[in-house]
Amino acid sequence: MPIICFLGPDGSGKTTIAKALARKFEDHHFNARISWMRGTHTLASLLARFLSRFAPFRGSDNPYYGISIPSNTRRIWQLLEFISALPILLVRFVLPSLLGYVVIAERYLPDFLVWVSLTTRDEDYLKD
């Protein structure tokens, strides 16, 4: 089954449209599931909470955790973010799709990539 993605800034209507679309699919006897992902999941989240206690990592690049990633650890953090996102991708998107659900993503991989790019202050992240 497909994964349908909506992208846009907060307040632009992604959730409203996703809910309406899910109802339409269900009206036509399709199983629909609304999912989302943004940034910093699982292991990266735990590590961010821990590192935010130490001065070299304190900052505002990631406002949820109050951290900034030093430039010399940027690539390792990006890898950690990607590894941490894999279970989210599998459980919220791939598995439901394989089980026959139409997955409607109100935030998806592009949002995650932008999140990591901003958190690590790496303008070239999306170019690599």
TIKEMAR-837869 format. One record per residue: residue number from 1; residue in one letter; x, y, z of N, C-alpha, C, CB in turn. Coordinates in pm, whole numbers, plus 50000, padded with zeros to 5 digits. Glycine has a CB too. Example, Ala and Ser with C-alpha at 12.3 -4.5 7.8 and 13.67 -1.06 7.14 Angstrom:
! residues 2
REC    n  res  n.east  n.north   n.up  ca.east  ca.north  ca.up  c.east  c.north   c.up  cb.east  cb.north  cb.up
REC    1    A   51319    49431  50780    51230     49550  50780   51320    49670  50780    51131     49553  50905
REC    2    S   51285    49775  50708    51367     49894  50714   51290    50003  50787    51408     49940  50572
! end
This chain:
! residues 128
REC    n  res  n.east  n.north   n.up  ca.east  ca.north  ca.up  c.east  c.north   c.up  cb.east  cb.north  cb.up
REC    1    M   50084    49881  50000    50000     50000  50000   50088    50125  50000    49905     50000  50122
REC    2    P   50033    50234  49956    50115     50355  49943   50138    50425  50076    50050     50450  49847
REC    3    I   50239    50509  50075    50264     50604  50182   50246    50742  50120    50408     50586  50247
REC    4    I   50150    50816  50170    50118     50949  50117   50174    51050  50216    49963     50968  50097
REC    5    C   50253    51145  50165    50324     51239  50252   50275    51381  50234    50474     51232  50225
REC    6    F   50259    51449  50345    50231     51592  50345   50347    51664  50411    50097     51624  50418
REC    7    L   50388    51774  50352    50498     51854  50404   50450    51997  50418    50624     51846  50312
REC    8    G   50506    52068  50511    50472     52209  50525   50499    52257  50665    50326     52232  50489
REC    9    P   50494    52387  50683    50522     52444  50815   50409    52415  50914    50543     52596  50804
REC   10    D   50440    52432  51042    50339     52415  51146   50220    52506  51116    50397     52445  51286
REC   11    G   50101    52452  51136    49980     52531  51117   49932    52543  50974    50001     52665  51170
REC   12    S   49993    52470  50881    49955     52484  50740   49840    52391  50699    50074     52457  50653
REC   13    G   49794    52303  50789    49679     52219  50759   49711    52074  50728    49608     52276  50645
REC   14    K   49833    52031  50754    49872     51892  50725   49785    51792  50801    50019     51869  50761
REC   15    T   49766    51814  50928    49687     51722  51011   49542    51720  50968    49698     51761  51159
REC   16    T   49486    51835  50941    49347     51845  50898   49326    51768  50767    49306     51992  50880
REC   17    I   49414    51788  50673    49402     51719  50544   49426    51569  50561    49502     51777  50442
REC   18    A   49523    51532  50644    49551     51390  50666   49431    51320  50728    49674     51373  50758
REC   19    K   49366    51383  50825    49247     51323  50887   49133    51310  50787    49202     51408  51007
REC   20    A   49111    51412  50706    49005     51406  50605   49033    51297  50502    48989     51542  50536
REC   21    L   49158    51286  50461    49195     51184  50363   49181    51043  50423    49339     51206  50315
REC   22    A   49219    51026  50548    49204     50896  50614   49057    50856  50619    49263     50899  50758
REC   23    R   48969    50951  50652    48824     50921  50653   48776    50879  50515    48745     51044  50701
REC   24    K   48823    50945  50410    48784     50909  50273   48827    50768  50239    48844     51009  50172
REC   25    F   48952    50734  50273    48999     50597  50247   48915    50496  50324    49148     50583  50285
REC   26    E   48886    50526  50451    48807     50434  50532   48664    50422  50479    48806     50479  50677
REC   27    D   48609    50531  50427    48475     50527  50365   48473    50432  50245    48432     50668  50321
REC   28    H   48590    50416  50181    48601     50327  50065   48662    50192  50104    48687     50394  49955
REC   29    H   48653    50159  50234    48693     50028  50288   48842    49999  50278    48618     49922  50216
REC   30    F   48923    50103  50288    49067     50087  50301   49104    50112  50447    49144     50184  50205
REC   31    N   49201    50040  50496    49255     50070  50629   49355    50183  50613    49322     49943  50693
REC   32    A   49337    50288  50691    49427     50403  50683   49488    50430  50820    49352     50529  50631
REC   33    R   49608    50479  50817    49680     50512  50941   49755    50643  50920    49778     50398  50982
REC   34    I   49739    50735  51013    49812     50862  51009   49936    50847  51096    49722     50982  51058
REC   35    S   50051    50879  51041    50178     50871  51113   50258    50997  51088    50258     50746  51071
REC   36    W   50358    51018  51171    50448     51133  51150   50583    51102  51212    50389     51263  51212
REC   37    M   50681    51175  51163    50815     51172  51223   50878    51308  51199    50903     51057  51164
REC   38    R   50958    51349  51290    51030     51474  51273   51177    51450  51298    50975     51583  51367
REC   39    G   51225    51466  51416    51367     51445  51442   51394    51389  51579    51441     51573  51425
REC   40    T   51519    51360  51605    51573     51312  51731   51483    51207  51798    51594     51428  51825
REC   41    H   51511    51081  51767    51435     50968  51820   51524    50876  51902    51369     50890  51706
REC   42    T   51464    50794  51979    51520     50683  52056   51659    50712  52112    51526     50560  51969
REC   43    L   51760    50646  52061    51896     50658  52116   51947    50802  52110    51992     50565  52040
REC   44    A   51925    50870  51999    51969     51009  51987   51900    51097  52090    51942     51063  51844
REC   45    S   51773    51069  52117    51698     51145  52216   51757    51127  52356    51551     51104  52215
REC   46    L   51784    51003  52392    51844     50976  52523   51981    51041  52537    51855     50825  52546
REC   47    L   52061    51030  52433    52194     51090  52436   52185    51243  52442    52274     51047  52313
REC   48    A   52091    51301  52371    52075     51447  52374   52039    51494  52514    51968     51492  52274
REC   49    R   51950    51423  52580    51913     51459  52718   52035    51453  52811    51802     51365  52771
REC   50    F   52117    51352  52793    52237     51336  52875   52339    51445  52844    52299     51197  52854
REC   51    L   52368    51467  52715    52472     51563  52676   52435    51707  52709    52498     51551  52528
REC   52    S   52305    51736  52718    52262     51874  52746   52309    51921  52884    52111     51884  52737
REC   53    R   52357    51830  52966    52408     51865  53100   52550    51919  53095    52404     51743  53192
REC   54    F   52617    51903  52982    52757     51940  52971   52774    52065  52885    52839     51824  52914
REC   55    A   52856    52157  52931    52874     52287  52867   52904    52280  52717    52984     52361  52935
REC   56    P   52992    52190  52668    53022     52191  52525   52900    52160  52436    53131     52091  52496
REC   57    F   52797    52101  52494    52680     52063  52416   52558    52150  52442    52645     51920  52444
REC   58    R   52567    52242  52535    52453     52330  52562   52437    52432  52451    52470     52400  52698
REC   59    G   52313    52455  52414    52286     52554  52310   52143    52546  52264    52380     52536  52193
REC   60    S   52114    52615  52157    51975     52626  52112   51953    52570  51971    51933     52770  52115
REC   61    D   52049    52495  51916    52029     52441  51782   51918    52336  51780    52159     52380  51729
REC   62    N   51903    52265  51890    51793     52171  51906   51714    52220  52028    51844     52022  51924
REC   63    P   51607    52297  52005    51537     52362  52116   51467    52265  52212    51436     52457  52062
REC   64    Y   51434    52146  52167    51367     52050  52254   51460    51996  52362    51312     51935  52171
REC   65    Y   51588    51988  52330    51684     51933  52425   51784    52036  52475    51758     51818  52362
REC   66    G   51782    52155  52419    51874     52260  52462   52019    52226  52434    51856     52287  52608
REC   67    I   52044    52166  52315    52181     52129  52281   52224    52192  52150    52194     51977  52272
REC   68    S   52353    52200  52134    52419     52233  52008   52525    52125  51987    52482     52380  52009
REC   69    I   52539    52080  51867    52635     51975  51836   52765    52040  51790    52578     51877  51728
REC   70    P   52876    52018  51861    53004     52074  51817   53038    52025  51675    53118     52036  51916
REC   71    S   53102    52110  51598    53130     52077  51457   53215    51952  51442    53199     52194  51389
REC   72    N   53302    51923  51537    53388     51805  51524   53312    51674  51552    53507     51817  51618
REC   73    T   53189    51682  51602    53108     51562  51625   52985    51557  51534    53065     51556  51772
REC   74    R   52979    51649  51440    52862     51665  51353   52828    51536  51278    52887     51776  51254
REC   75    R   52924    51474  51211    52897     51355  51128   52853    51236  51212    53021     51318  51048
REC   76    I   52914    51219  51328    52876     51106  51413   52734    51128  51466    52976     51089  51531
REC   77    W   52700    51253  51498    52564     51282  51544   52463    51255  51432    52554     51429  51593
REC   78    Q   52494    51293  51311    52404     51268  51199   52382    51118  51179    52460     51331  51070
REC   79    L   52488    51040  51191    52475     50895  51180   52388    50840  51294    52615     50829  51182
REC   80    L   52410    50889  51413    52330     50847  51528   52182    50881  51508    52383     50912  51656
REC   81    E   52155    51000  51458    52017     51039  51429   51954    50944  51327    52012     51185  51376
REC   82    F   52027    50912  51221    51975     50823  51118   51946    50684  51175    52074     50812  51001
REC   83    I   52040    50630  51251    52021     50497  51312   51901    50499  51406    52148     50453  51388
REC   84    S   51886    50609  51481    51774     50621  51574   51640    50633  51503    51795     50742  51663
REC   85    A   51640    50683  51382    51515     50699  51308   51469    50570  51241    51531     50807  51203
REC   86    L   51560    50476  51221    51523     50352  51151   51405    50278  51216    51642     50260  51145
REC   87    P   51404    50258  51348    51288     50190  51406   51157    50266  51384    51309     50170  51555
REC   88    I   51163    50399  51387    51044     50480  51363   50995    50459  51220    51074     50630  51388
REC   89    L   51086    50463  51125    51049     50439  50985   50984    50302  50969    51171     50450  50894
REC   90    L   51044    50202  51030    50992     50065  51015   50856    50048  51082    51091     49965  51073
REC   91    V   50843    50093  51206    50721     50069  51283   50605    50158  51238    50747     50090  51430
REC   92    R   50632    50284  51211    50523     50377  51179   50487    50382  51031    50560     50514  51223
REC   93    F   50579    50341  50943    50553     50358  50800   50562    50227  50721    50650     50457  50743
REC   94    V   50676    50162  50725    50698     50044  50641   50608    49928  50683    50845     50001  50647
REC   95    L   50610    49893  50810    50531     49779  50856   50381    49797  50831    50556     49756  51004
REC   96    P   50321    49911  50869    50178     49927  50839   50148    49919  50689    50129     50061  50894
REC   97    S   50236    49974  50608    50217     49966  50463   50219    49821  50416    50324     50048  50390
REC   98    L   50314    49743  50469    50322     49602  50433   50201    49523  50484    50450     49541  50488
REC   99    L   50138    49571  50592    50021     49504  50648   49891    49548  50582    50013     49530  50796
REC  100    G   49902    49629  50477    49785     49666  50400   49722    49799  50433    49685     49565  50414
REC  101    Y   49786    49878  50518    49734     50010  50551   49781    50112  50447    49777     50053  50692
REC  102    V   49695    50208  50419    49739     50328  50349   49796    50417  50457    49620     50398  50267
REC  103    V   49923    50448  50449    49988     50531  50552   49989    50675  50502    50135     50480  50583
REC  104    I   49932    50761  50584    49928     50904  50553   50023    50973  50650    49782     50962  50564
REC  105    A   50130    51027  50595    50234     51090  50677   50216    51240  50676    50376     51052  50627
REC  106    E   50187    51296  50795    50177     51441  50800   50313    51506  50821    50082     51484  50911
REC  107    R   50410    51428  50857    50553     51464  50857   50627    51336  50826    50601     51530  50995
REC  108    Y   50733    51346  50746    50800     51223  50703   50949    51250  50686    50739     51170  50571
REC  109    L   51015    51171  50609    51159     51175  50593   51214    51314  50558    51199     51078  50487
REC  110    P   51153    51391  50469    51209     51525  50442   51214    51613  50568    51125     51595  50335
REC  111    D   51111    51604  50652    51112     51681  50777   51227    51637  50867    50978     51667  50851
REC  112    F   51249    51507  50874    51358     51453  50955   51493    51503  50904    51354     51299  50953
REC  113    L   51513    51500  50773    51641     51543  50715   51667    51691  50743    51642     51518  50563
REC  114    V   51564    51772  50731    51579     51915  50761   51611    51934  50909    51450     51994  50723
REC  115    W   51543    51858  50995    51568     51864  51139   51715    51836  51171    51478     51764  51214
REC  116    V   51769    51729  51113    51908     51692  51139   52002    51799  51085    51941     51553  51076
REC  117    S   51972    51850  50968    52055     51955  50908   52059    52079  50998    52002     51992  50769
REC  118    L   51944    52119  51050    51939     52237  51137   52004    52211  51271    51795     52282  51157
REC  119    T   51980    52094  51329    52037     52061  51459   52189    52059  51455    51984     51927  51508
REC  120    T   52245    52013  51343    52391     52004  51333   52452    52124  51262    52429     51877  51260
REC  121    R   52370    52220  51226    52417     52340  51154   52504    52303  51035    52496     52432  51249
REC  122    D   52455    52209  50955    52530     52158  50842   52453    52183  50713    52560     52006  50859
REC  123    E   52484    52294  50647    52415     52331  50524   52438    52229  50412    52459     52468  50478
REC  124    D   52548    52156  50419    52581     52058  50315   52526    51919  50345    52730     52050  50299
REC  125    Y   52459    51899  50456    52409     51767  50493   52320    51707  50385    52332     51775  50624
REC  126    L   52233    51785  50329    52142     51733  50227   52209    51719  50090    52022     51823  50216
REC  127    K   52328    51771  50075    52401     51760  49949   52482    51632  49941    52492     51880  49930
REC  128    D   52522    51578  50057    52609     51460  50061   52535    51332  50024    52669     51445  50197
! end
